[in-house]
């Protein structure tokens, strides 16, 4: 539980608290009328989990987890956005988001699920983000993102209780689908193979 901090700065911005709860990891979630927040212990700040300006992106996303279980990030975003949109709207807007907006949305979902310590959502959003980068040929971002899962020797090999090597193996399957990314595929595979030998 968070001690020694207040959410008064959020109220100073004219927001009103609508609901709140504690996640399984003990972090508070505050759903306000103009956004949802959780406290990031390491950074010592309130982190935005949902913003009404993103409502279209959140509600019209073709990237939904598809799980019947309520996961922390999904729960927050549903509480903030109200009711899930009808399936016809989802289908009509499936490809409506420009790439830059989609990229920012996916990066945000990865960060938010990590902040909420939600392994299932983190795994889903990482995979979805990598698939998007592969399909759009964004090799520079893909190299940087996957580099975090290779990491220098001595760095943590686990994130949210999940093995980073397992993530990278999964990513390699996606990267291998794009013929123009075979050099990156080989570099990452060689890094993974050498890490497994250690």
Secondary structure, DSSP 8 states (H G I E B T S, - for coil): ---S--SHHHHHTT--EEEEEE-TTS-EEEEETTEEEEEETTTTEEEEEE-GGGHHHHHT-TT----SS--HHHHHHHHHH-S---HHHHHHTTT-S-HHHHHHHHHHHHHHHHHTT-HHHHHHHHHHHHHHHHHTT-HHHHHHHHHHHH--TTS-SEETTEEHHHHHHHHHHHHTT-GGGHHHHHHHHHHHHHHHH-
